[in-house]
């Protein structure tokens, strides 16, 4: 294997060292995602299909849940069918679960081999379809334990016990207070019984590279690129068979007369005294006309560790290794020092491919260093991948509530204050950071250094206005880098303070960062304008935000009261039924079923903004907003959302859907107790 020349070899070594160091920093600085006390396994399993009647559902956690933990089982159609729960007997897990705890700034693993069951009783199974189990608890370190699991039932329908009524209970106030305390301060409340006390916070699987709004390739894609780089360099080392002292094609160098012994360069210095090189050449008369004769340049260089004399015959590009007797330090050169050499820049003919490779000790050492560097890079990448997979076990749908622990610099770091989206990620329900108890968004005009600045904050009723605004960043300049989320870089929501006059608009941005969209408001009053977007920060992160600003329409204003809660409404030729019971602090399914008025067959929905529907809830009073997105596919013919109401109160829910290219909006009053 032929050694790379000194300069390119140093460049390649430096690049590989940089990649290796970056990989080590990246892998070492990426903490796992918060999930202490998580759901380890369930019976039935997540996503399983059951064809025989069930009387219980068992959820096994890595520590015992609180005595006041909350469980709810939702049947197809939105009705609850749970009938209480009890603690089960701890049992060994088929596959241990590994969690990570932050101890003195270092993440330390802890493996759990015991499951602590919570056994939820089912009163009956009223229909076939998907059943969802929602849970809420607080772990021993104060971490909120919130999530859902689902299974599909295809067996016979069973009847409810005589006199049984569907439960309407809500989570205990102490449980909600403990979950909210973690969501606002990061500290916990009264610990539950657990196998052993654990330092906080606990962690499980490393974060995935997926995220809403994009944000470029994740760490796995970056490491894949690094592997490709290492493989390319390794291939270069293996396949290289030609010396690098030849003149590249298409280039020529000036020649000197034979016998000219002028030196035109200096070698590398290491602090030792210089030892001149000896150069000999044939006389100019020996050169053929046009400079095509045989040219020989002999260069003698002395080094402390491997002094040698090499004769380069440029006509054949042969390199002859020096004899053992020549491998001595030159007189006057201190041991261990590299002497400075001065030599003429070689002028050579194109190399001969038959030239043998140099295999001296120095060459082997250089190649060995490169091979070790590439090997170290590969080992680091494999170790990082293995760390990311530790304790992942079987796929399961879990989540923690409140502002989830976010690594500094991660895509969700800093997004807690402003993200009002809730939607599933992959196959399971998921809520963004910031969706915890009491944290609806859009109530502030400035969050995380970004400010919504409208050009005008008033307009006449019934008259169109070119509504213009900017998103000004922490540097005082308009932001211009936005991620496309659900097919648009920014969603503009307009609603009256009385929760009427809802509009969902999509403005366009000019190169200077000014957004504009036609806006017509039908009646006088005060309105709230929400800008819902994901901005790309200066360090490349995707930061999801919802900012809100007031908008005034002068004139006589009579606020309209909220309509009473209802389970079905109409919009155009369609009837839309709402199924499910939103519960404060708990992630529960909310299904909307669209049919033609007077019919029973589901309407054929189009995808609108990348999904079968979008749901916006605005809280009465402070106008806090929660923007929810559905599962990617219909569930039993309905558009299904996973909603975690941030607080009790009355909300106005607006459901956007599209049929035959036309967008419709169904509105509901929802009371969360």
PLY file of the C-alpha trace (Angstrom):
ply
format ascii 1.0
element vertex 673
property float x
property float y
property float z
element edge 672
property int vertex1
property int vertex2
end_header
0.00 0.00 0.00
1.54 3.33 -1.08
1.72 6.16 1.40
-0.07 9.44 0.74
2.26 12.44 0.23
3.00 14.45 3.34
0.74 17.48 2.75
-2.38 15.61 1.56
-1.83 13.02 4.28
-1.80 15.73 6.91
-4.96 17.28 5.49
-6.77 13.92 5.45
-5.56 13.13 8.98
-6.76 16.50 10.21
-10.17 16.08 8.61
-10.60 12.62 10.07
-9.52 13.86 13.49
-12.06 16.66 13.27
-14.82 14.23 12.29
-13.85 11.85 15.10
-13.80 14.63 17.69
-17.12 16.02 16.47
-18.71 12.58 16.60
-17.44 12.06 20.13
-18.78 15.43 21.26
-22.11 14.87 19.53
-22.60 11.41 20.95
-21.43 12.43 24.38
-23.53 15.56 24.61
-26.88 14.20 23.40
-28.85 13.12 26.45
-31.72 10.68 26.24
-35.33 11.84 26.42
-37.15 12.13 29.74
-39.26 9.10 30.58
-38.76 8.07 34.24
-41.36 5.62 35.56
-42.39 4.88 32.00
-44.78 2.24 30.72
-42.70 -0.87 30.01
-45.25 -3.31 28.60
-49.00 -3.85 28.47
-51.52 -6.66 28.10
-52.87 -6.48 25.43
-49.76 -5.17 23.78
-49.72 -1.80 22.04
-51.40 -2.15 18.64
-52.51 -5.75 19.24
-55.76 -7.18 17.85
-57.94 -9.08 20.34
-60.80 -11.33 19.26
-61.99 -12.63 22.64
-63.75 -10.54 25.33
-61.52 -8.79 27.88
-62.30 -7.89 31.46
-59.04 -6.11 32.33
-56.13 -4.26 30.79
-52.78 -4.48 32.57
-50.13 -1.77 32.29
-46.69 -2.48 33.76
-44.53 0.50 34.69
-40.88 0.61 35.76
-42.00 1.79 39.20
-45.27 1.65 41.07
-47.67 4.44 40.07
-49.22 6.73 42.66
-52.31 5.62 44.52
-54.21 8.51 42.94
-53.00 7.77 39.40
-55.67 8.27 36.74
-56.73 5.75 34.09
-59.45 6.01 31.44
-60.43 3.53 28.71
-62.20 4.99 25.67
-64.25 2.74 23.39
-65.03 3.35 19.72
-67.57 6.17 19.69
-65.84 8.05 22.51
-67.59 6.53 25.55
-65.59 5.48 28.61
-65.77 1.81 29.63
-63.29 1.64 32.52
-64.56 0.55 35.91
-61.72 1.39 38.33
-58.17 0.10 38.74
-55.93 -1.58 41.31
-52.23 -2.19 41.90
-51.08 -5.60 40.66
-48.35 -7.88 41.94
-44.86 -6.93 40.69
-43.60 -9.43 38.12
-40.33 -9.91 36.20
-40.26 -8.22 32.81
-39.57 -10.37 29.76
-37.18 -7.67 28.57
-35.50 -5.35 31.10
-35.90 -1.62 30.63
-32.92 0.69 30.93
-33.37 4.26 32.12
-30.77 7.02 32.51
-30.42 9.33 35.48
-28.57 12.61 35.65
-26.15 12.31 38.58
-23.62 15.12 39.13
-23.94 16.15 35.51
-23.40 12.63 34.14
-26.08 10.30 32.76
-25.87 6.96 34.53
-27.85 3.90 33.37
-30.11 1.89 35.62
-31.79 -1.29 34.46
-35.25 -2.36 35.61
-36.20 -6.01 35.41
-39.45 -5.79 37.40
-42.78 -4.46 36.16
-45.23 -2.81 38.54
-48.73 -3.46 37.16
-51.77 -1.22 37.23
-54.81 -3.39 36.44
-57.69 -1.47 34.84
-61.10 -3.16 34.89
-63.35 -2.99 31.81
-67.10 -2.80 32.40
-68.00 -4.00 28.91
-66.98 -3.91 25.25
-69.78 -2.06 23.42
-68.37 -2.16 19.89
-65.61 -3.46 17.70
-62.81 -1.11 16.81
-59.97 0.63 18.57
-59.90 1.02 22.36
-57.54 3.54 23.95
-56.14 3.51 27.48
-54.99 6.89 28.85
-52.97 7.29 32.05
-51.56 10.05 34.24
-49.25 9.74 37.23
-46.13 11.34 38.71
-42.90 9.40 39.20
-40.87 9.27 42.40
-38.57 12.05 41.17
-41.47 14.33 40.21
-41.42 13.47 36.50
-44.91 13.51 34.96
-45.91 10.12 33.55
-48.53 10.69 30.87
-49.43 8.69 27.78
-51.73 6.27 26.02
-51.79 2.79 24.55
-54.33 1.30 22.13
-55.53 -2.07 20.96
-58.15 -3.22 18.45
-61.06 -5.43 19.46
-62.76 -7.67 16.88
-64.68 -10.05 19.14
-68.33 -10.16 20.19
-69.98 -7.15 21.84
-70.54 -7.49 25.61
-73.19 -5.85 27.77
-72.62 -3.45 30.65
-73.38 -4.65 34.19
-76.84 -3.82 35.50
-76.98 -0.29 36.83
-73.50 0.59 35.64
-72.89 4.11 34.34
-69.94 5.40 32.37
-67.50 7.18 34.71
-67.18 10.94 34.61
-64.46 11.35 37.23
-61.48 13.63 36.67
-57.87 13.35 37.89
-57.44 14.11 41.60
-56.51 17.75 42.34
-53.35 16.63 44.14
-52.27 14.64 41.09
-52.89 17.58 38.76
-51.04 19.89 41.14
-48.04 17.54 41.20
-48.01 17.27 37.41
-48.34 21.03 37.06
-45.56 21.62 39.57
-43.21 19.56 37.43
-44.42 21.36 34.32
-43.71 24.81 35.73
-40.75 24.35 38.07
-39.21 21.02 37.16
-39.52 19.76 40.73
-41.67 16.94 41.90
-44.29 16.39 44.57
-44.87 13.56 47.00
-42.98 10.51 45.72
-44.81 7.27 45.10
-43.61 3.97 46.44
-40.87 2.58 44.23
-38.23 -0.15 44.39
-35.59 2.44 45.23
-35.17 6.17 45.26
-33.66 7.55 42.09
-31.75 10.75 41.42
-33.47 13.14 39.05
-34.06 13.40 36.24
-34.40 9.92 34.79
-33.93 9.25 31.12
-34.60 6.51 28.64
-34.16 6.29 24.87
-32.10 8.88 23.01
-34.23 11.39 21.09
-35.22 10.56 17.56
-34.15 12.71 14.63
-37.70 13.31 13.53
-39.37 16.48 14.42
-42.07 18.68 13.31
-41.19 21.24 10.90
-38.09 19.52 9.79
-34.79 21.01 10.51
-32.36 19.15 8.35
-30.91 15.69 8.85
-30.76 14.28 12.34
-27.66 13.06 14.12
-27.96 9.63 12.52
-27.79 11.14 9.04
-24.79 13.22 10.09
-22.98 10.16 11.41
-23.82 8.27 8.24
-22.03 10.99 6.30
-19.04 10.65 8.59
-18.97 6.88 7.99
-19.03 7.54 4.25
-16.09 9.91 4.62
-14.13 7.35 6.61
-14.92 4.65 4.06
-13.81 6.90 1.21
-10.47 7.61 2.86
-9.95 3.94 3.63
-10.69 3.07 0.02
-8.22 5.74 -1.10
-5.52 4.20 1.06
-6.19 0.72 -0.26
-6.60 1.54 -3.93
-3.83 4.11 -4.34
-1.04 2.59 -6.44
0.63 5.56 -8.10
3.24 7.96 -6.68
2.27 11.58 -6.29
5.51 13.21 -7.44
4.54 13.28 -11.09
3.42 16.39 -12.93
-0.38 16.42 -13.29
-1.76 16.10 -16.77
-1.93 19.37 -18.61
0.74 21.06 -16.48
4.43 21.66 -17.12
7.24 23.01 -15.06
10.24 25.02 -16.18
13.53 23.11 -16.41
17.04 24.21 -15.62
20.23 23.34 -17.32
21.90 20.23 -16.05
24.47 20.97 -13.41
22.61 23.97 -11.95
22.87 23.33 -8.25
20.77 26.26 -7.01
18.42 25.41 -4.20
14.85 26.59 -4.57
13.16 25.66 -1.30
13.58 24.71 2.28
12.43 21.66 4.10
10.49 21.46 7.34
12.03 22.94 10.46
11.81 21.42 13.89
14.13 23.69 15.78
17.35 21.82 14.94
20.21 23.27 12.92
19.99 22.98 9.19
21.96 20.41 7.29
22.31 21.28 3.62
21.22 18.77 1.06
23.56 17.65 -1.66
22.25 17.97 -5.19
23.92 16.65 -8.33
22.77 16.93 -11.92
23.98 16.07 -15.36
25.49 18.85 -17.40
23.17 20.78 -19.69
24.92 19.33 -22.73
23.52 15.89 -21.90
20.01 17.14 -22.35
18.19 16.36 -25.58
16.71 19.21 -27.60
13.35 20.23 -26.12
14.24 18.96 -22.69
13.17 15.39 -23.37
16.36 13.66 -22.23
16.89 11.54 -19.18
17.13 13.76 -16.12
18.45 12.58 -12.78
18.25 14.50 -9.51
19.94 13.08 -6.41
18.77 14.51 -3.09
20.47 13.66 0.21
18.52 14.50 3.41
19.61 13.77 6.96
17.22 13.05 9.81
17.82 12.08 13.40
15.55 9.10 13.41
15.95 7.71 9.93
18.68 9.39 7.96
18.88 8.01 4.52
19.89 8.78 0.96
17.32 8.39 -1.77
18.04 8.57 -5.42
15.05 9.46 -7.54
15.44 8.39 -11.12
12.75 10.50 -12.67
12.82 8.84 -16.05
11.52 5.64 -14.49
10.15 7.08 -11.22
11.95 4.35 -9.27
12.72 4.84 -5.60
15.52 2.81 -4.10
15.47 2.20 -0.36
18.70 3.09 1.42
20.93 0.49 2.97
21.03 -0.17 6.68
24.47 1.43 6.89
23.05 4.72 5.63
20.31 4.81 8.26
22.34 6.77 10.80
21.99 10.29 12.13
24.21 12.75 10.36
27.07 14.34 12.23
26.13 17.45 14.13
22.40 16.69 14.31
21.07 16.20 17.84
19.41 12.87 18.55
15.63 13.10 18.30
15.66 16.27 16.21
14.56 16.57 12.63
17.14 18.43 10.61
16.17 21.09 8.14
16.68 20.13 4.55
17.15 22.33 1.55
16.54 20.86 -1.80
15.58 21.68 -5.31
11.97 21.20 -6.31
12.12 18.00 -8.36
11.35 18.22 -12.04
10.09 14.85 -13.15
8.62 13.06 -16.09
5.27 11.22 -15.77
5.67 8.27 -13.39
5.92 4.67 -14.37
3.06 2.59 -12.98
5.44 -0.29 -12.49
7.33 1.54 -9.75
7.35 -0.47 -6.53
5.74 1.00 -3.39
7.94 2.33 -0.63
7.54 0.24 2.45
9.96 1.81 4.89
9.18 2.15 8.60
8.12 5.80 8.21
5.66 4.90 5.48
4.20 2.09 7.50
3.85 4.35 10.53
2.02 6.99 8.48
-0.36 4.45 6.99
-0.92 2.85 10.38
-1.88 6.19 11.90
-4.46 6.76 9.17
-5.87 3.26 9.53
-6.12 3.66 13.32
-7.85 7.01 12.87
-10.43 5.56 10.48
-10.91 2.61 12.80
-11.42 4.91 15.77
-14.05 6.83 13.87
-15.95 3.67 12.99
-15.75 2.41 16.60
-17.10 5.75 17.88
-19.99 5.65 15.45
-20.89 2.08 16.33
-20.67 2.89 20.04
-22.96 5.88 19.57
-25.47 3.84 17.63
-25.38 1.14 20.30
-25.90 3.71 23.05
-28.88 5.09 21.20
-30.41 1.63 21.02
-29.80 0.66 24.66
-32.93 -0.30 26.49
-35.26 0.44 23.63
-36.94 -2.97 23.69
-40.19 -3.38 21.81
-41.87 -0.31 20.36
-44.29 1.27 22.77
-46.37 4.41 22.88
-45.47 6.51 25.90
-44.94 10.14 26.61
-44.24 12.42 29.50
-46.32 15.45 30.08
-45.40 19.01 30.67
-42.32 20.54 29.17
-40.28 17.47 28.36
-36.61 17.53 29.24
-34.78 18.97 26.29
-31.08 18.90 25.66
-29.42 22.23 25.22
-29.19 22.82 21.52
-31.67 20.13 20.66
-34.58 20.93 18.34
-36.96 21.27 21.26
-34.72 23.22 23.62
-36.13 26.65 24.21
-39.42 25.80 22.56
-41.31 25.12 25.77
-42.78 28.58 26.08
-44.26 28.88 22.66
-45.24 25.62 21.02
-48.99 25.10 20.83
-49.11 22.11 18.49
-50.30 18.68 19.47
-50.22 15.81 17.01
-49.08 12.21 16.64
-45.53 11.37 15.67
-45.23 8.13 13.74
-47.81 5.60 14.88
-48.39 6.81 18.42
-49.89 9.90 20.02
-47.49 12.69 20.80
-47.62 16.22 22.14
-45.04 18.94 21.70
-43.17 20.54 24.59
-45.28 23.32 26.02
-48.53 21.36 25.88
-48.47 20.62 29.60
-51.00 21.69 32.20
-51.88 25.41 32.07
-49.75 26.22 29.04
-51.93 27.15 26.10
-50.09 29.43 23.69
-50.62 32.60 21.70
-51.28 34.73 24.78
-48.02 36.65 24.30
-46.74 38.81 21.45
-43.09 37.94 22.14
-41.59 34.55 23.05
-37.98 33.31 23.05
-36.77 36.62 21.60
-39.17 36.53 18.61
-41.86 39.21 18.33
-44.95 39.54 16.12
-45.02 43.10 14.72
-48.09 44.02 12.62
-47.93 47.06 10.34
-51.54 48.03 11.23
-53.59 46.91 14.20
-56.99 48.18 13.10
-59.30 48.09 10.09
-62.88 48.88 9.08
-65.59 46.23 9.35
-66.52 44.62 6.06
-63.59 46.15 4.15
-60.66 44.12 2.87
-57.24 44.93 4.29
-53.82 43.76 3.17
-52.78 42.58 6.63
-48.99 42.86 6.88
-46.62 41.91 9.67
-43.09 40.75 10.46
-41.57 38.22 12.82
-38.64 40.10 14.37
-35.85 37.96 15.82
-33.57 38.44 18.83
-31.18 40.47 16.65
-33.88 43.05 15.90
-34.08 42.01 12.26
-37.04 40.38 10.47
-36.74 36.59 10.42
-36.74 35.10 6.94
-35.93 31.43 7.55
-39.06 29.38 8.29
-39.72 25.65 8.13
-42.64 24.35 6.10
-45.05 22.69 8.56
-48.17 21.06 7.15
-47.42 22.44 3.70
-47.14 26.08 4.80
-44.34 28.12 6.40
-46.82 30.08 8.55
-50.45 29.67 9.62
-52.43 32.78 10.61
-55.45 32.29 12.86
-57.93 35.14 13.43
-60.75 34.94 16.00
-62.91 37.42 17.92
-62.57 37.88 21.65
-66.03 36.32 21.91
-64.60 33.27 20.06
-66.54 34.03 16.88
-65.41 35.06 13.39
-62.77 32.32 13.07
-60.46 32.39 10.02
-57.48 30.20 9.11
-55.26 32.02 6.59
-51.90 31.45 4.89
-49.92 34.64 4.18
-46.95 34.94 1.84
-43.57 36.43 2.71
-41.60 39.03 0.75
-37.78 38.79 0.59
-37.45 41.43 3.31
-39.39 39.27 5.80
-42.73 41.09 5.49
-45.76 38.77 5.47
-49.07 39.79 3.87
-52.53 38.31 3.40
-55.95 39.74 2.47
-58.13 40.02 5.60
-61.79 40.96 5.87
-63.54 41.12 9.23
-67.34 41.08 9.11
-68.26 42.97 12.27
-66.85 45.42 14.79
-65.08 44.23 17.90
-61.74 43.13 19.27
-59.92 40.21 17.70
-56.85 38.09 18.34
-54.41 37.32 15.52
-52.15 34.27 16.00
-49.02 33.53 13.97
-48.23 29.80 14.13
-44.84 28.89 12.64
-41.44 27.22 13.09
-38.48 29.53 12.65
-34.92 28.41 11.91
-32.62 29.95 14.52
-29.07 31.15 13.92
-27.67 27.86 15.20
-29.83 25.83 12.80
-32.54 24.67 15.24
-36.22 24.57 14.34
-38.07 26.57 17.00
-41.90 26.17 16.89
-43.77 29.23 18.19
-47.28 30.65 18.44
-47.40 34.43 18.89
-50.55 36.49 19.34
-51.44 40.17 18.93
-54.63 42.18 19.35
-56.54 43.61 16.37
-59.31 46.20 16.65
-62.30 46.86 14.38
-64.06 50.07 15.48
-67.82 50.37 15.75
-70.72 49.24 17.90
-69.79 45.92 19.45
-72.13 43.42 21.07
-70.28 40.24 22.12
-72.05 37.00 21.30
-72.26 34.37 23.99
-70.83 30.90 23.45
-73.30 28.33 22.14
-74.00 25.47 24.56
-71.85 22.32 24.27
-73.05 19.94 21.57
-71.91 16.63 20.09
-72.92 17.31 16.50
-72.98 20.34 14.26
-73.46 21.08 10.58
-71.40 23.03 8.08
-72.59 23.25 4.49
-74.01 19.90 3.41
-72.13 17.97 6.11
-72.88 16.81 9.64
-69.88 16.42 11.93
-70.10 14.36 15.13
-67.65 14.83 18.00
-66.66 11.69 19.93
-64.58 11.60 23.10
-64.32 13.31 26.46
-61.44 15.79 26.84
-59.93 15.54 30.32
-57.61 18.14 31.80
-54.01 16.98 31.99
-54.76 13.62 30.33
-54.08 12.64 26.72
-57.34 11.27 25.33
-58.62 10.54 21.80
-61.01 12.98 20.17
-62.65 11.69 16.98
-64.63 13.72 14.44
-66.84 11.81 12.04
-68.05 13.59 8.86
-71.17 12.44 7.01
-73.52 14.07 4.54
-76.48 15.62 6.31
-79.16 12.98 6.77
-76.83 10.16 5.76
-74.76 7.59 7.59
-71.90 6.87 5.21
-68.64 8.73 6.01
-67.85 11.55 3.59
-64.86 11.04 1.32
-62.36 13.49 2.84
-59.46 15.05 0.98
-56.13 15.67 2.63
-55.95 19.31 3.64
-52.52 20.76 4.49
-51.08 17.26 4.59
-53.74 15.73 6.87
-57.40 14.80 6.95
-58.20 17.70 9.23
-56.91 20.27 11.70
-58.29 21.22 15.09
-57.81 24.56 16.86
-59.10 25.08 20.39
-59.17 28.57 21.93
-59.79 28.98 25.63
-62.44 31.40 26.81
-61.04 34.34 28.74
-57.32 34.59 28.03
-57.69 33.26 24.44
-54.98 30.65 24.92
-54.65 28.49 21.78
-53.97 24.79 21.25
-53.41 23.67 17.64
-53.92 19.91 17.23
-53.15 17.67 14.25
-54.66 14.22 13.65
-53.28 10.79 13.01
-52.14 10.43 9.43
-54.80 7.86 8.57
-58.49 7.66 9.40
-59.38 5.46 12.36
-62.62 3.52 11.84
-63.64 6.18 9.32
-63.10 9.14 11.69
-60.43 11.85 11.95
-58.74 11.15 15.31
-56.82 13.65 17.42
-54.92 13.15 20.69
-55.77 16.08 22.91
-54.25 17.10 26.23
-56.35 20.06 27.49
-53.99 22.41 29.35
-56.53 23.51 31.98
-60.20 23.36 32.96
-62.59 25.78 31.33
-64.66 26.36 28.23
-63.08 26.16 24.80
-64.31 26.85 21.31
-63.08 24.10 18.97
-62.73 24.70 15.21
-62.34 21.64 12.96
-61.10 22.32 9.39
-61.60 19.59 6.77
-61.83 19.39 2.99
-64.20 17.56 0.62
-64.01 17.82 -3.17
-61.47 20.62 -2.92
-63.60 22.82 -0.66
-62.60 23.58 2.94
-65.28 23.54 5.64
-65.10 24.45 9.33
-67.19 22.84 12.07
-67.29 24.65 15.44
-68.04 23.25 18.91
-68.18 24.46 22.48
-66.18 22.06 24.65
-66.24 22.13 28.43
-63.22 20.67 30.21
-63.80 20.08 33.92
0 1
1 2
2 3
3 4
4 5
5 6
6 7
7 8
8 9
9 10
10 11
11 12
12 13
13 14
14 15
15 16
16 17
17 18
18 19
19 20
20 21
21 22
22 23
23 24
24 25
25 26
26 27
27 28
28 29
29 30
30 31
31 32
32 33
33 34
34 35
35 36
36 37
37 38
38 39
39 40
40 41
41 42
42 43
43 44
44 45
45 46
46 47
47 48
48 49
49 50
50 51
51 52
52 53
53 54
54 55
55 56
56 57
57 58
58 59
59 60
60 61
61 62
62 63
63 64
64 65
65 66
66 67
67 68
68 69
69 70
70 71
71 72
72 73
73 74
74 75
75 76
76 77
77 78
78 79
79 80
80 81
81 82
82 83
83 84
84 85
85 86
86 87
87 88
88 89
89 90
90 91
91 92
92 93
93 94
94 95
95 96
96 97
97 98
98 99
99 100
100 101
101 102
102 103
103 104
104 105
105 106
106 107
107 108
108 109
109 110
110 111
111 112
112 113
113 114
114 115
115 116
116 117
117 118
118 119
119 120
120 121
121 122
122 123
123 124
124 125
125 126
126 127
127 128
128 129
129 130
130 131
131 132
132 133
133 134
134 135
135 136
136 137
137 138
138 139
139 140
140 141
141 142
142 143
143 144
144 145
145 146
146 147
147 148
148 149
149 150
150 151
151 152
152 153
153 154
154 155
155 156
156 157
157 158
158 159
159 160
160 161
161 162
162 163
163 164
164 165
165 166
166 167
167 168
168 169
169 170
170 171
171 172
172 173
173 174
174 175
175 176
176 177
177 178
178 179
179 180
180 181
181 182
182 183
183 184
184 185
185 186
186 187
187 188
188 189
189 190
190 191
191 192
192 193
193 194
194 195
195 196
196 197
197 198
198 199
199 200
200 201
201 202
202 203
203 204
204 205
205 206
206 207
207 208
208 209
209 210
210 211
211 212
212 213
213 214
214 215
215 216
216 217
217 218
218 219
219 220
220 221
221 222
222 223
223 224
224 225
225 226
226 227
227 228
228 229
229 230
230 231
231 232
232 233
233 234
234 235
235 236
236 237
237 238
238 239
239 240
240 241
241 242
242 243
243 244
244 245
245 246
246 247
247 248
248 249
249 250
250 251
251 252
252 253
253 254
254 255
255 256
256 257
257 258
258 259
259 260
260 261
261 262
262 263
263 264
264 265
265 266
266 267
267 268
268 269
269 270
270 271
271 272
272 273
273 274
274 275
275 276
276 277
277 278
278 279
279 280
280 281
281 282
282 283
283 284
284 285
285 286
286 287
287 288
288 289
289 290
290 291
291 292
292 293
293 294
294 295
295 296
296 297
297 298
298 299
299 300
300 301
301 302
302 303
303 304
304 305
305 306
306 307
307 308
308 309
309 310
310 311
311 312
312 313
313 314
314 315
315 316
316 317
317 318
318 319
319 320
320 321
321 322
322 323
323 324
324 325
325 326
326 327
327 328
328 329
329 330
330 331
331 332
332 333
333 334
334 335
335 336
336 337
337 338
338 339
339 340
340 341
341 342
342 343
343 344
344 345
345 346
346 347
347 348
348 349
349 350
350 351
351 352
352 353
353 354
354 355
355 356
356 357
357 358
358 359
359 360
360 361
361 362
362 363
363 364
364 365
365 366
366 367
367 368
368 369
369 370
370 371
371 372
372 373
373 374
374 375
375 376
376 377
377 378
378 379
379 380
380 381
381 382
382 383
383 384
384 385
385 386
386 387
387 388
388 389
389 390
390 391
391 392
392 393
393 394
394 395
395 396
396 397
397 398
398 399
399 400
400 401
401 402
402 403
403 404
404 405
405 406
406 407
407 408
408 409
409 410
410 411
411 412
412 413
413 414
414 415
415 416
416 417
417 418
418 419
419 420
420 421
421 422
422 423
423 424
424 425
425 426
426 427
427 428
428 429
429 430
430 431
431 432
432 433
433 434
434 435
435 436
436 437
437 438
438 439
439 440
440 441
441 442
442 443
443 444
444 445
445 446
446 447
447 448
448 449
449 450
450 451
451 452
452 453
453 454
454 455
455 456
456 457
457 458
458 459
459 460
460 461
461 462
462 463
463 464
464 465
465 466
466 467
467 468
468 469
469 470
470 471
471 472
472 473
473 474
474 475
475 476
476 477
477 478
478 479
479 480
480 481
481 482
482 483
483 484
484 485
485 486
486 487
487 488
488 489
489 490
490 491
491 492
492 493
493 494
494 495
495 496
496 497
497 498
498 499
499 500
500 501
501 502
502 503
503 504
504 505
505 506
506 507
507 508
508 509
509 510
510 511
511 512
512 513
513 514
514 515
515 516
516 517
517 518
518 519
519 520
520 521
521 522
522 523
523 524
524 525
525 526
526 527
527 528
528 529
529 530
530 531
531 532
532 533
533 534
534 535
535 536
536 537
537 538
538 539
539 540
540 541
541 542
542 543
543 544
544 545
545 546
546 547
547 548
548 549
549 550
550 551
551 552
552 553
553 554
554 555
555 556
556 557
557 558
558 559
559 560
560 561
561 562
562 563
563 564
564 565
565 566
566 567
567 568
568 569
569 570
570 571
571 572
572 573
573 574
574 575
575 576
576 577
577 578
578 579
579 580
580 581
581 582
582 583
583 584
584 585
585 586
586 587
587 588
588 589
589 590
590 591
591 592
592 593
593 594
594 595
595 596
596 597
597 598
598 599
599 600
600 601
601 602
602 603
603 604
604 605
605 606
606 607
607 608
608 609
609 610
610 611
611 612
612 613
613 614
614 615
615 616
616 617
617 618
618 619
619 620
620 621
621 622
622 623
623 624
624 625
625 626
626 627
627 628
628 629
629 630
630 631
631 632
632 633
633 634
634 635
635 636
636 637
637 638
638 639
639 640
640 641
641 642
642 643
643 644
644 645
645 646
646 647
647 648
648 649
649 650
650 651
651 652
652 653
653 654
654 655
655 656
656 657
657 658
658 659
659 660
660 661
661 662
662 663
663 664
664 665
665 666
666 667
667 668
668 669
669 670
670 671
671 672
